[in-house]
Every structure is written in C-alpha cells, then in structure tokens.
C-alpha cells in the first residue's frame, strides 16, 4: 500500500466504503463538495459514468463503490492523473475506474458521443479575474476557469451523455442563473436542484443540480441540505455518508 504513495504525499481515509486516497498538499485536495455530489446522484447501479475534471479521483471511486459498472475520470493536470490512478490501484478498482489525461474541451477521439448514462462534474467555480487566484498552478486550475469554463463543462456533458441520460454538477449558488441557462440551452434540462447550507440561518454554500438530456421543463427543488446542526456538529444527513463516523475533507 505505502509503496504507491510518493514522498511528500499523504494517504487519507475517506471513511466511506473503506476507500483511501492519495493527495499532495501542493495540489488541489478534495473537499466536502465532492462528497455532496457523489451522494446527490441516485445510486448509479450498472451505469456508464464520466467524471469531468476528476482531480484526485474521489468522485469516480465513490460512484464505483455505489454501483456504477464503469467510471471514466477525465483530468487535465498530469500530476493529479498520476495520483488518481495510484489511488484507483490502491483501492483495487482498476476493473471499474479508469483515469484519462484529457482536455474536456476536445473529446472527439477520446470518448464516444452520446453513450454515457451519467456525467458528473465538480468544476472550477470562479471565472478568471474573480477573487484571489492561488499561485500554485494545480490549485488555481481547480478553482478558477483557467482551462475550462462553465459552458465548456456543459458542452462536454452534452457531447457525452445519451438521450435521457443525466448530468449532475455541484457549483456556487451565485451562478445559478448561468448554470440553469447553460444546461437548458444544451438540452440538458434541469430536473433536480438542491441548496446546501453550512447551517440554519446562513446563505447557501453550494448548489447541486441534475439535468436530463431531452427532458421536458420542470424542476424538482429538494429540501435544503444542512452541513452542520445547531450544535455545530455534522448533521444527520451528512453523517449518513460516513458509516465509520468522523470527518473527511473540509467544507471550504
């Protein structure tokens, strides 16, 4: 196990399905938004899934553990690709998860069009020039739209997903208008939406949304999801993700 972890890297326990993940503090490390997305989608039993911007591979591995027959993670950052592939090997998921080094803006010849049952993405949240840009290239690419915009992600999902297939994404609440418009224009009609709050009385922290290719208009707005209860502890909904208990990642 330890031989797969390189100097300077750390081995973290996801506390879910006995999964472990290799991360490096100088690269982008997964946070709670990835866990939220992986559990927002209905159990992907026997689904062919593509994870756009797979990063550490956390969402790809969680969806495989939840029943997906095959998950293909696409990642642009070569260092992240290497770590994610080693995490897949570490968890003995090579028969279910493949991590490809690819640019989601140019998928022709990489993956076939219109054959995926489910496409998911935890994309860069912020447009270039918006807020502080991290000086570490890998972290900057994960947080800002330096290599892929919101429209790029939606276009990639539209290319990959089959008719009546699903596309799910986690993003920032303040971009909800752009998100819903982009999905609607790409014929990925938004069908499920959930606001995620740190705690009661706060503004929403995340937006979870799922669209269906070729569906009729009409959105099912789910009850709000709270990360913490009134005592500052993980809510029962969040704790349900962690059968072993404890924390995994952060909510920042």
BATI-784475 format. One record per residue (C-alpha): residue in one letter; x, y, z. Coordinates in pm, 1 decimal. Example, Ala and Ser with C-alpha at 12.3 -4.5 7.8 and 13.67 -1.06 7.14 Angstrom:
! BATI-784475
<atom 'a' <1230.0 -450.0 780.0>>
<atom 's' <1367.0 -106.0 714.0>>
END
This chain:
! BATI-784475
<atom 'x' <0.0 0.0 0.0>>
<atom 'x' <260.8 253.8 112.8>>
<atom 'x' <474.4 186.6 -198.3>>
<atom 'x' <205.8 360.8 -406.6>>
<atom 'x' <247.0 679.4 -202.3>>
<atom 'x' <533.5 901.7 -315.6>>
<atom 'x' <746.6 1124.1 -88.9>>
<atom 'x' <560.3 1438.7 13.3>>
<atom 'x' <218.8 1280.3 -47.6>>
<atom 'x' <-25.1 1169.4 217.2>>
<atom 'x' <-270.8 881.6 234.9>>
<atom 'x' <-615.6 989.2 355.0>>
<atom 'x' <-908.7 773.7 464.5>>
<atom 'x' <-1238.2 871.8 301.2>>
<atom 'x' <-1423.3 693.5 583.8>>
<atom 'x' <-1663.6 569.5 315.6>>
<atom 'x' <-1659.6 216.2 171.8>>
<atom 'x' <-1308.2 166.6 317.8>>
<atom 'x' <-1167.0 387.9 42.9>>
<atom 'x' <-826.4 553.7 73.0>>
<atom 'x' <-698.9 840.5 -138.9>>
<atom 'x' <-353.3 974.9 -222.1>>
<atom 'x' <-316.4 1352.7 -205.5>>
<atom 'x' <-38.7 1611.3 -209.9>>
<atom 'x' <-61.7 1935.6 -10.0>>
<atom 'x' <77.6 2135.2 -304.0>>
<atom 'x' <-204.1 2017.6 -532.1>>
<atom 'x' <-579.0 2063.5 -503.0>>
<atom 'x' <-719.4 1833.0 -232.1>>
<atom 'x' <-1081.0 1722.0 -239.6>>
<atom 'x' <-1335.3 1882.6 -8.7>>
<atom 'x' <-1689.3 1816.9 104.8>>
<atom 'x' <-1845.4 1941.9 -219.5>>
<atom 'x' <-1712.5 1629.2 -395.4>>
<atom 'x' <-1877.1 1407.3 -132.8>>
<atom 'x' <-2202.4 1600.1 -167.3>>
<atom 'x' <-2211.6 1549.5 -543.2>>
<atom 'x' <-2126.1 1180.2 -521.7>>
<atom 'x' <-2425.7 1126.1 -292.7>>
<atom 'x' <-2662.9 1369.3 -464.5>>
<atom 'x' <-2691.6 1149.3 -772.6>>
<atom 'x' <-2915.9 845.4 -746.7>>
<atom 'x' <-2724.7 520.1 -695.6>>
<atom 'x' <-2559.4 469.4 -1037.3>>
<atom 'x' <-2613.4 93.1 -1045.6>>
<atom 'x' <-2485.2 -53.5 -1374.3>>
<atom 'x' <-2429.6 296.4 -1515.3>>
<atom 'x' <-2155.8 403.1 -1754.0>>
<atom 'x' <-2028.9 723.1 -1590.3>>
<atom 'x' <-1789.4 1001.2 -1690.6>>
<atom 'x' <-1639.0 1229.1 -1424.9>>
<atom 'x' <-1531.9 1561.3 -1582.8>>
<atom 'x' <-1233.6 1714.2 -1404.2>>
<atom 'x' <-1177.2 1408.2 -1186.3>>
<atom 'x' <-897.7 1563.5 -978.3>>
<atom 'x' <-797.2 1319.9 -704.9>>
<atom 'x' <-1045.7 1063.2 -834.4>>
<atom 'x' <-1262.1 1083.6 -524.5>>
<atom 'x' <-1596.7 1113.7 -706.7>>
<atom 'x' <-1503.3 846.4 -960.5>>
<atom 'x' <-1418.2 598.1 -685.1>>
<atom 'x' <-1724.2 680.0 -474.2>>
<atom 'x' <-1956.3 627.2 -770.8>>
<atom 'x' <-1786.1 295.7 -847.5>>
<atom 'x' <-1834.2 192.7 -485.6>>
<atom 'x' <-2201.1 293.7 -511.2>>
<atom 'x' <-2260.4 55.1 -801.0>>
<atom 'x' <-2150.9 212.8 -1129.4>>
<atom 'x' <-2036.8 -54.6 -1372.9>>
<atom 'x' <-1769.2 169.3 -1525.6>>
<atom 'x' <-1642.7 517.8 -1439.5>>
<atom 'x' <-1407.4 715.0 -1661.7>>
<atom 'x' <-1245.4 1012.2 -1494.0>>
<atom 'x' <-1110.4 1288.1 -1718.9>>
<atom 'x' <-838.2 1512.7 -1577.4>>
<atom 'x' <-617.7 1778.4 -1740.0>>
<atom 'x' <-348.6 1804.1 -1468.8>>
<atom 'x' <-91.7 1526.5 -1524.6>>
<atom 'x' <17.7 1520.0 -1159.3>>
<atom 'x' <-341.1 1469.5 -1047.7>>
<atom 'x' <-387.0 1198.1 -1310.4>>
<atom 'x' <-88.7 1008.8 -1169.5>>
<atom 'x' <-213.5 1033.6 -810.7>>
<atom 'x' <-569.7 938.0 -904.8>>
<atom 'x' <-450.5 632.9 -1097.2>>
<atom 'x' <-246.5 518.3 -798.2>>
<atom 'x' <-547.9 569.9 -570.3>>
<atom 'x' <-755.9 352.5 -804.4>>
<atom 'x' <-490.1 78.9 -783.3>>
<atom 'x' <-467.7 118.2 -407.1>>
<atom 'x' <-841.6 51.1 -376.1>>
<atom 'x' <-836.9 -237.7 -628.2>>
<atom 'x' <-1084.4 -58.4 -855.9>>
<atom 'x' <-896.1 -96.1 -1185.5>>
<atom 'x' <-1179.8 -308.2 -1329.2>>
<atom 'x' <-1432.3 -28.6 -1264.2>>
<atom 'x' <-1244.0 304.0 -1278.8>>
<atom 'x' <-1014.4 446.2 -1547.5>>
<atom 'x' <-847.8 787.2 -1521.1>>
<atom 'x' <-764.7 951.4 -1854.0>>
<atom 'x' <-542.0 1252.9 -1907.4>>
<atom 'x' <-755.4 1460.1 -2142.8>>
<atom 'x' <-889.1 1808.5 -2213.6>>
<atom 'x' <-1268.2 1813.6 -2175.2>>
<atom 'x' <-1282.3 2090.5 -2436.9>>
<atom 'x' <-1172.9 1842.8 -2705.6>>
<atom 'x' <-1322.0 1497.8 -2650.3>>
<atom 'x' <-1356.2 1378.3 -3008.0>>
<atom 'x' <-1143.3 1068.8 -3043.7>>
<atom 'x' <-1113.8 1040.2 -2664.6>>
<atom 'x' <-1459.4 912.1 -2571.9>>
<atom 'x' <-1763.5 830.8 -2786.2>>
<atom 'x' <-2050.2 1075.8 -2814.8>>
<atom 'x' <-2389.9 1004.4 -2662.7>>
<atom 'x' <-2306.5 680.0 -2482.5>>
<atom 'x' <-2274.7 776.5 -2113.8>>
<atom 'x' <-2563.6 712.3 -1873.5>>
<atom 'x' <-2438.9 971.2 -1625.1>>
<atom 'x' <-2190.2 1258.3 -1644.0>>
<atom 'x' <-2081.3 1437.0 -1325.7>>
<atom 'x' <-1859.1 1736.3 -1261.2>>
<atom 'x' <-1715.6 1931.7 -970.9>>
<atom 'x' <-1576.5 2206.1 -1197.6>>
<atom 'x' <-1375.2 2521.6 -1131.3>>
<atom 'x' <-1619.3 2758.4 -964.7>>
<atom 'x' <-1487.2 3103.8 -1042.6>>
<atom 'x' <-1433.4 3293.8 -1369.4>>
<atom 'x' <-1082.6 3418.6 -1441.0>>
<atom 'x' <-1028.0 3751.1 -1265.3>>
<atom 'x' <-1283.9 3676.0 -994.1>>
<atom 'x' <-1135.1 3668.5 -644.5>>
<atom 'x' <-793.0 3551.1 -530.2>>
<atom 'x' <-607.7 3320.3 -771.1>>
<atom 'x' <-384.9 3068.0 -595.7>>
<atom 'x' <-17.6 3089.4 -707.1>>
<atom 'x' <1.3 2708.9 -724.9>>
<atom 'x' <-97.0 2618.3 -1080.9>>
<atom 'x' <-278.6 2295.7 -992.3>>
<atom 'x' <-490.7 2462.2 -724.7>>
<atom 'x' <-559.9 2763.9 -947.9>>
<atom 'x' <-684.3 2539.7 -1232.5>>
<atom 'x' <-916.6 2356.3 -994.4>>
<atom 'x' <-1068.6 2676.0 -853.5>>
<atom 'x' <-1070.3 2916.2 -1148.6>>
<atom 'x' <-1182.9 2866.8 -1508.6>>
<atom 'x' <-829.3 2878.0 -1646.9>>
<atom 'x' <-861.9 2563.8 -1859.6>>
<atom 'x' <-1239.5 2511.5 -1879.1>>
<atom 'x' <-1537.4 2742.7 -1836.8>>
<atom 'x' <-1887.0 2657.5 -1719.8>>
<atom 'x' <-2001.1 2646.0 -2082.8>>
<atom 'x' <-1710.6 2412.9 -2169.1>>
<atom 'x' <-1815.9 2171.1 -1896.0>>
<atom 'x' <-2180.5 2174.4 -2001.8>>
<atom 'x' <-2084.9 2127.5 -2368.3>>
<atom 'x' <-1866.7 1829.1 -2276.0>>
<atom 'x' <-2151.9 1675.1 -2079.7>>
<atom 'x' <-2389.7 1728.0 -2372.3>>
<atom 'x' <-2142.8 1555.8 -2605.5>>
<atom 'x' <-2102.3 1253.3 -2377.3>>
<atom 'x' <-2445.6 1183.1 -2232.1>>
<atom 'x' <-2700.5 963.7 -2406.4>>
<atom 'x' <-3059.7 1066.9 -2473.9>>
<atom 'x' <-3241.9 1060.1 -2140.0>>
<atom 'x' <-2907.1 1029.9 -1965.2>>
<atom 'x' <-2822.3 1251.6 -1666.7>>
<atom 'x' <-2573.7 1528.1 -1594.5>>
<atom 'x' <-2508.6 1634.3 -1233.2>>
<atom 'x' <-2291.0 1914.4 -1102.7>>
<atom 'x' <-2200.4 2098.5 -781.7>>
<atom 'x' <-2137.2 2470.1 -809.7>>
<atom 'x' <-2174.9 2811.9 -646.2>>
<atom 'x' <-2524.8 2942.8 -566.6>>
<atom 'x' <-2445.1 3288.7 -708.7>>
<atom 'x' <-2401.8 3137.4 -1055.6>>
<atom 'x' <-2738.6 2961.3 -1058.0>>
<atom 'x' <-2879.3 3171.2 -1345.0>>
<atom 'x' <-2580.7 3097.3 -1570.4>>
<atom 'x' <-2588.3 2729.4 -1479.0>>
<atom 'x' <-2956.9 2672.2 -1548.9>>
<atom 'x' <-2944.5 2871.1 -1872.1>>
<atom 'x' <-2636.9 2685.0 -1997.9>>
<atom 'x' <-2793.1 2346.7 -1920.9>>
<atom 'x' <-3125.5 2440.9 -2078.7>>
<atom 'x' <-2957.2 2567.6 -2395.8>>
<atom 'x' <-2757.3 2244.0 -2421.4>>
<atom 'x' <-3078.3 2034.4 -2395.2>>
<atom 'x' <-2970.7 1910.4 -2051.5>>
<atom 'x' <-3295.9 2019.7 -1890.2>>
<atom 'x' <-3253.2 2087.1 -1515.3>>
<atom 'x' <-3476.7 1842.1 -1326.8>>
<atom 'x' <-3342.8 1826.5 -968.0>>
<atom 'x' <-3195.6 2108.8 -761.5>>
<atom 'x' <-3081.9 2128.9 -401.0>>
<atom 'x' <-2938.0 2414.5 -197.5>>
<atom 'x' <-2667.7 2323.3 54.4>>
<atom 'x' <-2619.5 2539.4 363.9>>
<atom 'x' <-2342.4 2538.4 622.5>>
<atom 'x' <-2608.9 2579.5 890.8>>
<atom 'x' <-2956.0 2716.6 951.1>>
<atom 'x' <-2979.6 3092.9 906.3>>
<atom 'x' <-2685.4 3110.1 665.8>>
<atom 'x' <-2680.9 3179.8 294.0>>
<atom 'x' <-2648.2 2869.8 73.3>>
<atom 'x' <-2290.1 2749.6 25.7>>
<atom 'x' <-2334.3 2508.0 -266.4>>
<atom 'x' <-2581.5 2430.2 -540.5>>
<atom 'x' <-2642.3 2072.3 -653.2>>
<atom 'x' <-2819.5 2033.1 -985.6>>
<atom 'x' <-2905.9 1743.9 -1215.3>>
<atom 'x' <-3035.3 1765.3 -1569.6>>
<atom 'x' <-3167.9 1509.5 -1814.6>>
<atom 'x' <-3093.2 1524.6 -2184.4>>
<atom 'x' <-3412.5 1568.8 -2384.4>>
<atom 'x' <-3641.8 1608.9 -2081.6>>
<atom 'x' <-3935.8 1847.0 -2061.5>>
<atom 'x' <-3908.3 2160.3 -1841.7>>
<atom 'x' <-3991.3 2131.9 -1473.8>>
<atom 'x' <-3753.4 2134.8 -1176.7>>
<atom 'x' <-3795.0 1936.8 -854.2>>
<atom 'x' <-3645.9 2155.7 -578.8>>
<atom 'x' <-3539.7 1922.8 -298.6>>
<atom 'x' <-3546.5 2013.6 71.9>>
<atom 'x' <-3239.9 2211.8 181.7>>
<atom 'x' <-2936.9 2018.4 299.2>>
<atom 'x' <-2756.2 2146.1 609.1>>
<atom 'x' <-2392.3 2053.2 669.1>>
<atom 'x' <-2396.1 2132.0 1043.2>>
<atom 'x' <-2669.0 2107.2 1306.4>>
<atom 'x' <-2749.7 2374.8 1565.2>>
<atom 'x' <-2468.2 2244.4 1789.0>>
<atom 'x' <-2204.6 2284.1 1520.3>>
<atom 'x' <-2174.4 1911.8 1451.5>>
<atom 'x' <-2223.4 1736.5 1119.5>>
<atom 'x' <-2594.4 1698.2 1050.3>>
<atom 'x' <-2753.3 1353.7 1043.8>>
<atom 'x' <-2778.8 1376.1 663.3>>
<atom 'x' <-2404.0 1434.1 629.8>>
<atom 'x' <-2315.1 1172.7 892.5>>
<atom 'x' <-2514.7 919.2 692.0>>
<atom 'x' <-2242.9 943.1 424.2>>
<atom 'x' <-1984.6 820.9 675.1>>
<atom 'x' <-2077.7 482.6 818.7>>
<atom 'x' <-1745.3 476.0 1008.1>>
<atom 'x' <-1805.4 824.4 1151.4>>
<atom 'x' <-1569.8 1120.2 1158.4>>
<atom 'x' <-1471.6 1384.1 907.4>>
<atom 'x' <-1343.7 1359.5 552.2>>
<atom 'x' <-1202.9 1658.3 370.1>>
<atom 'x' <-1329.1 2005.8 452.6>>
<atom 'x' <-1623.8 2218.5 352.3>>
<atom 'x' <-1405.2 2500.1 221.7>>
END
